[in-house]
Amino acid sequence: MSRRPILAGNWKLNLTVRESLELASAVRDKCARHRDVDVVVAPTHLALHAVAQRLADSPVRVAAQNCHWADQGAFTGEISPAHLADAGVAWCIIGHSERRQFFGETDDGVAKKARALHDRGVLPIICVGESLDQRDAGQTLSWVTGQVKAALAELTADEAAVSVVAYEPIWAIGTGRTASPEQAQEVHAAIRATLAELYGRAIADRIRIQYGGSVKPSNVKTLMAQPDIDGALVGGASLTADSFAGIVAHRAED
Ligand code: PGA
């Protein structure tokens, strides 16, 4: 089963609107020749609309880093899936460990966001991952597959098929410490087995599972060589066009 790779840059709380536009243009230009992969960039909310306009005629798609599940209402400070769709945003990262850790994101909230995004035609990138303590305690697979089940609880099989799951071990995010390809593959395979339990093998085989956590041009190839790793969610190394393009180009170097 060949799945189209999806490489996404999570810019987190970095870059002004002007800097975001510059990086978006550079990513578009440097990645234009890589037609066999999906390329996504995730600027801050403030830059989403401008970046989506800048990239409108390119294959590079835009993701938000978070949203609320309601379309509108008395939710000060939030933005909604309806707003994202209106701004030309194709994807939305939900359940990132930084949001779970610092902003109280719960499995239940992630499930509601996944549901609401699909209702507006914005596709979720659903993040899951274990802490170092959980890994050391041998809880990685049960924890991560539990997060996957919870996040997808309100989606149909067809909706799940076009969603993306991002496995991001918390201990590998921003630490320079990457999961080994074997460690990552073990968890990706367990996630796919869980997806097969939920939706059947044919759907599970379509769902793309990204790895995230200190992905760089130098390690992306061995990660992507694993059978169940279908892409990368990249933080630090997505902040310059050269290093992100080096990740996007992982196949071209063969
Ligand atoms: P990192 O971040 O690549 O800087 O480790 C990944 C992420 O948080 O998505």
Residues whose N, C-alpha, C, O or C-beta is under 5 A from the ligand:
A	BS01	PGA	N10 A172 I173 G174 T175 G212 G213 S214 V215 L233 V234 G235 G236 A237
